[in-house]
Amino acid sequence: MDSLAAAPGTGPATTPLPILRKPRPAAHFKDLPTDRTLVMGIVNVTPDSFSDGGQHATAEAAIAAGLRMFYAGADIIDVGGESTRPGAVEVSVDEEKRRVLPVIEALVKAGALVSIDTTHAATAAAALDAGAAIINDVSGLTMEPEMAELAARTKAPYVLTHRRGNASTMDSLTDYRNVAEDVAAELAGVRDKLYAAGVAPEQIIVDPGLGFAKNDAQNWELLAHLDVLQALGHRVLVAASRKRFLGTLLTVAGKAAVPAERDAATAAITAISAVRGAWAVRVHDVGPSLDAVKVAARIAPPTATKPAAPGHS
C-alpha cells in the first residue's frame, strides 16, 4: 500500500480506492501537546494479539489501521509485531522486523509520530532507523542490556514497563506486599540500569504494566495509586485498553465481556487517568479516549503530564 494513502473510508470519498495525501513533515516528540493527556493508538501487526489479532496481520491492513487512528487525532501510533498476551508464542527478531518496519516507514511518511512496541533491542534499533521516535519496551525486569545502551545512544524517549517473567510465566508471579509500592520500587531498580547506561531522566516514561504479572485486584489498585508511580518523577503511561480485568468487571450472566465490548470501560479509565495526571493512555479505540482526555483537561488542567527532574536515586 502506498504510504501516502489514507485508509479507505477515512476521507470524503466513497470509493474503495485509497485517498492520496501529500507527505507530511516528520513528527517530533517535542511537539506533542502538553495541555492534555496524550492518546497512543495501538497497531498490532500480529496474528495472535488478545484483542485484534489477525485484523492487522498484513502490512497493508496495519498501515490502513494506523492511518485511520492518525487522521482521527491519535498523538502517537504504537506499532508492535509480537503479541505480549499471557501464553503468547515468541517470534524471531527477523520476523518481528519483517512485520513492523514497512508499517513504521509508511506511517512516518504520512506524518505520524510512531513508537515501536518491542522487547528486542535489535528490533528497536531498526525501527528507529525507519523513523520511529519512541521505544515502548514491555520486557520489564528482563530488559535486554542492549536496550539501555540503545536508548542512551539515540536519546529516544523510552517507555519502561513493569513486568515480571515473560508471557508464559507472568500469571504465576503476582505475589506483592503492596502492589503500587512494589511496582514503583522494581521500576526504580530497572531505571538505575538505564541511568548507569547513560539514559537521561527526561527520556524515561513509566508504565505500571497492567495485566503483566498482576491479577484483577492488583490492576485496580495500581490505577487507584498512579501517584505512587508519579513520585518516581517521570511521565506515566497507562495501558488498560480492553484488558482482561475489564472483561471480568463487565461480566454478565457469568460471561466476561469480550475485548471489543470493553471500549467504554477503557474510555472511563482514560478520563480518570487523565484527571490524575497521566502523560498518555494507550488504546485500541482512539476516538472515545481522545474525547475523554479533552473533557478531563477542562476539569483538571494537566500539571503532572510534564516530568520533574529527578536525581539519580
C-alpha positions as CSV (number, residue, x, y, z in Angstrom):
1,M,0.0,0.0,0.0
2,D,1.3,3.5,-0.9
3,S,2.3,5.1,2.4
4,L,0.8,8.4,1.1
5,A,-2.6,6.9,1.0
6,A,-5.3,7.2,3.7
7,A,-7.2,4.1,4.5
8,P,-10.4,3.5,2.7
9,G,-13.3,5.2,4.5
10,T,-11.2,7.8,6.2
11,G,-11.8,10.6,3.7
12,P,-14.8,12.2,2.0
13,A,-14.8,9.9,-1.0
14,T,-16.8,6.7,-1.0
15,T,-14.6,4.8,-3.4
16,P,-12.8,1.8,-2.0
17,L,-9.5,3.2,-3.5
18,P,-7.1,5.0,-1.2
19,I,-7.2,8.7,-1.0
20,L,-3.8,10.2,-1.9
21,R,-2.3,12.7,0.5
22,K,1.0,14.6,0.3
23,P,3.8,13.5,2.7
24,R,3.8,15.5,5.9
25,P,7.0,16.6,7.8
26,A,8.2,14.1,10.3
27,A,6.6,14.5,13.7
28,H,8.7,15.2,16.7
29,F,8.3,14.2,20.3
30,K,9.0,17.7,21.5
31,D,6.0,19.0,19.5
32,L,3.4,16.7,21.3
33,P,0.6,18.6,23.0
34,T,1.2,19.5,26.7
35,D,-2.2,20.8,27.5
36,R,-3.8,17.4,27.9
37,T,-3.1,13.7,28.3
38,L,-2.0,12.2,25.1
39,V,-3.6,9.3,23.2
40,M,-1.5,6.5,21.8
41,G,-3.2,4.3,19.3
42,I,-2.4,0.5,19.1
43,V,-1.5,-1.3,15.9
44,N,-0.7,-4.9,16.4
45,V,0.9,-6.4,13.3
46,T,0.3,-9.9,14.6
47,P,-2.0,-12.9,14.1
48,D,-2.4,-13.6,17.8
49,S,-2.8,-10.4,19.9
50,F,-5.5,-10.8,22.6
51,S,-7.8,-8.1,21.2
52,D,-7.3,-7.6,17.5
53,G,-5.0,-10.5,16.5
54,G,-5.3,-11.1,12.8
55,Q,-7.1,-7.9,11.9
56,H,-3.9,-6.1,11.1
57,A,-1.6,-9.0,10.3
58,T,-0.6,-7.7,6.9
59,A,1.4,-4.5,6.3
60,E,-1.5,-3.1,4.2
61,A,-4.1,-3.7,6.9
62,A,-1.8,-2.4,9.6
63,I,-1.0,0.8,7.7
64,A,-4.6,1.4,7.0
65,A,-5.5,1.0,10.7
66,G,-2.6,3.3,11.7
67,L,-3.7,5.9,9.3
68,R,-7.3,5.8,10.5
69,M,-6.0,6.4,14.0
70,F,-3.7,9.2,12.9
71,Y,-6.3,11.0,10.9
72,A,-8.7,10.6,13.8
73,G,-6.4,12.5,16.1
74,A,-4.1,10.0,17.8
75,D,-1.0,11.7,19.1
76,I,1.2,8.6,18.8
77,I,0.8,5.3,16.9
78,D,2.3,2.3,18.7
79,V,3.4,-0.4,16.3
80,G,4.1,-4.0,17.6
81,G,5.0,-7.2,15.8
82,E,4.9,-9.7,18.7
83,S,1.9,-10.4,21.0
84,T,2.6,-10.0,24.7
85,R,-0.6,-11.6,26.0
86,P,-0.2,-14.4,28.5
87,G,0.8,-17.6,26.8
88,A,1.8,-15.9,23.5
89,V,4.5,-17.6,21.4
90,E,7.6,-15.6,20.9
91,V,8.6,-14.7,17.3
92,S,12.1,-14.2,15.9
93,V,13.6,-10.8,15.7
94,D,13.8,-11.2,11.9
95,E,10.1,-12.0,11.7
96,E,9.2,-9.1,14.1
97,K,11.2,-6.7,11.9
98,R,9.5,-8.0,8.7
99,R,6.1,-7.3,10.2
100,V,6.7,-3.8,11.7
101,L,9.2,-1.9,9.5
102,P,7.1,-1.4,6.4
103,V,4.3,-0.1,8.7
104,I,6.5,2.3,10.6
105,E,8.0,3.7,7.4
106,A,4.6,4.3,5.9
107,L,3.1,5.9,9.0
108,V,6.1,8.2,9.5
109,K,6.0,9.2,5.8
110,A,2.3,10.2,6.4
111,G,3.4,12.4,9.3
112,A,2.6,10.2,12.3
113,L,4.7,10.0,15.4
114,V,5.4,6.3,15.9
115,S,6.6,4.2,18.8
116,I,7.9,0.7,18.5
117,D,6.4,-1.8,20.8
118,T,9.2,-4.4,21.3
119,T,11.3,-6.2,23.9
120,H,14.2,-6.6,21.5
121,A,17.0,-4.1,21.1
122,A,17.7,-5.1,17.5
123,T,14.1,-4.5,16.5
124,A,14.0,-1.2,18.3
125,A,17.2,-0.1,16.6
126,A,15.8,-1.0,13.2
127,A,12.5,0.8,14.0
128,L,14.3,4.0,15.0
129,D,16.2,3.8,11.7
130,A,12.9,3.5,9.9
131,G,11.6,6.7,11.6
132,A,10.1,5.6,14.9
133,A,10.6,8.1,17.7
134,I,9.8,6.2,20.9
135,I,10.9,2.8,22.3
136,N,8.0,1.1,24.1
137,D,9.6,-1.8,25.9
138,V,7.3,-4.2,27.8
139,S,10.1,-6.5,28.9
140,G,10.1,-5.2,32.4
141,L,12.6,-6.7,34.8
142,T,14.0,-8.8,31.9
143,M,15.2,-5.8,29.9
144,E,18.0,-6.6,27.4
145,P,21.2,-4.7,28.4
146,E,21.5,-3.6,24.7
147,M,18.1,-1.8,25.1
148,A,19.5,0.5,27.7
149,E,22.6,1.2,25.5
150,L,20.4,1.9,22.5
151,A,18.3,4.4,24.5
152,A,21.4,6.1,25.8
153,R,23.0,6.3,22.3
154,T,19.9,7.5,20.4
155,K,18.4,9.7,23.2
156,A,15.0,8.3,22.2
157,P,12.1,8.5,24.7
158,Y,11.9,5.1,26.4
159,V,8.8,3.5,28.0
160,L,9.9,1.4,30.9
161,T,7.1,-1.1,31.6
162,H,6.8,-3.2,34.7
163,R,6.5,-6.9,34.0
164,R,7.8,-9.9,35.9
165,G,8.7,-13.0,33.9
166,N,7.5,-13.4,30.3
167,A,4.3,-14.2,28.5
168,S,4.5,-17.9,29.7
169,T,5.3,-17.2,33.4
170,M,3.9,-13.8,34.4
171,D,0.5,-15.0,35.5
172,S,2.2,-17.0,38.3
173,L,4.3,-14.1,39.5
174,T,1.6,-11.9,41.3
175,D,2.9,-12.0,44.8
176,Y,3.3,-8.4,46.1
177,R,3.4,-6.9,49.6
178,N,2.0,-3.7,48.4
179,V,1.5,-3.7,44.6
180,A,1.8,0.0,43.9
181,E,4.9,0.4,46.1
182,D,6.5,-2.8,44.9
183,V,5.9,-1.9,41.3
184,A,7.4,1.5,41.8
185,A,10.4,0.0,43.6
186,E,11.0,-2.6,40.9
187,L,10.7,0.1,38.2
188,A,13.2,2.2,40.1
189,G,15.6,-0.8,40.0
190,V,15.5,-1.1,36.3
191,R,15.7,2.7,36.0
192,D,19.0,2.6,37.7
193,K,20.3,0.3,35.0
194,L,19.1,2.8,32.4
195,Y,20.9,5.6,34.3
196,A,24.1,3.6,34.5
197,A,24.0,3.1,30.7
198,G,23.7,6.9,30.2
199,V,19.9,7.3,29.7
200,A,18.7,10.7,30.9
201,P,15.9,11.0,33.4
202,E,13.7,13.0,30.9
203,Q,13.8,10.2,28.4
204,I,12.1,7.8,30.7
205,I,8.3,7.1,30.7
206,V,7.0,4.6,33.2
207,D,4.1,2.2,32.6
208,P,2.7,0.1,35.6
209,G,2.2,-2.9,33.3
210,L,-1.4,-3.5,33.9
211,G,-2.1,-7.2,33.3
212,F,1.6,-8.1,33.3
213,A,2.1,-10.2,36.4
214,K,-0.9,-8.6,38.1
215,N,-4.3,-10.1,39.0
216,D,-7.5,-8.1,38.6
217,A,-7.5,-6.6,42.1
218,Q,-3.9,-5.5,41.7
219,N,-4.6,-3.8,38.4
220,W,-7.4,-1.7,40.1
221,E,-5.1,-1.0,43.0
222,L,-2.4,0.4,40.6
223,L,-4.9,2.6,38.8
224,A,-6.1,4.0,42.1
225,H,-2.5,4.9,43.1
226,L,-0.9,6.4,40.0
227,D,0.5,9.0,42.3
228,V,3.0,6.4,43.7
229,L,4.4,5.9,40.2
230,Q,4.4,9.7,39.5
231,A,6.5,10.1,42.6
232,L,9.3,8.5,40.6
233,G,9.5,11.8,38.7
234,H,8.7,10.6,35.2
235,R,5.9,10.7,32.7
236,V,3.3,7.9,33.3
237,L,1.7,5.9,30.5
238,V,-1.5,4.0,31.3
239,A,-2.2,1.0,29.1
240,A,-5.5,-0.6,30.2
241,S,-7.3,-0.9,26.9
242,R,-9.6,-3.9,26.5
243,K,-7.5,-5.9,29.1
244,R,-8.8,-9.0,30.8
245,F,-9.6,-7.3,34.1
246,L,-12.1,-5.1,32.3
247,G,-13.8,-8.1,30.8
248,T,-14.1,-9.6,34.3
249,L,-15.6,-6.4,35.7
250,L,-18.2,-6.3,32.9
251,T,-19.3,-9.9,33.3
252,V,-23.0,-10.5,32.5
253,A,-24.7,-13.8,33.3
254,G,-21.4,-15.4,34.1
255,K,-19.8,-14.4,30.8
256,A,-17.0,-11.9,30.8
257,A,-17.2,-9.2,28.2
258,V,-15.1,-9.9,25.1
259,P,-12.4,-7.4,24.2
260,A,-14.5,-5.5,21.7
261,E,-17.1,-4.8,24.4
262,R,-14.6,-3.2,26.7
263,D,-14.1,0.2,24.9
264,A,-16.5,2.2,27.1
265,A,-14.8,1.0,30.2
266,T,-11.4,1.8,28.6
267,A,-12.6,5.4,27.9
268,A,-13.7,5.7,31.6
269,I,-10.2,4.7,32.7
270,T,-8.7,7.2,30.2
271,A,-10.8,10.0,31.8
272,I,-9.8,9.1,35.3
273,S,-6.2,8.6,34.4
274,A,-6.1,12.0,32.7
275,V,-7.6,13.8,35.7
276,R,-5.0,12.1,37.8
277,G,-2.2,13.4,35.6
278,A,-1.2,10.5,33.3
279,W,1.0,11.7,30.5
280,A,-0.6,9.3,27.9
281,V,-3.0,6.4,27.5
282,R,-2.5,3.5,25.1
283,V,-5.8,2.4,23.5
284,H,-7.3,0.4,20.6
285,D,-10.2,2.8,20.0
286,V,-8.8,6.3,19.7
287,G,-12.0,8.5,19.3
288,P,-13.6,8.0,22.7
289,S,-10.3,8.3,24.6
290,L,-9.5,11.5,22.7
291,D,-12.8,12.9,23.7
292,A,-12.2,11.8,27.3
293,V,-8.8,13.5,27.6
294,K,-10.2,16.7,26.2
295,V,-13.0,16.7,28.8
296,A,-10.6,15.8,31.6
297,A,-8.3,18.7,30.6
298,R,-11.2,21.2,31.1
299,I,-11.9,19.8,34.5
300,A,-8.4,19.3,35.7
301,P,-5.7,21.1,33.6
302,P,-2.7,18.8,33.4
303,T,0.0,19.6,35.9
304,A,1.5,16.1,36.2
305,T,2.0,15.3,32.5
306,K,5.4,17.0,32.4
307,P,8.1,15.1,34.3
308,A,10.0,16.5,37.1
309,A,13.8,16.5,37.0
310,P,14.6,13.6,39.3
311,G,18.0,12.9,40.6
312,H,19.7,9.5,40.1
313,S,18.3,8.0,43.3
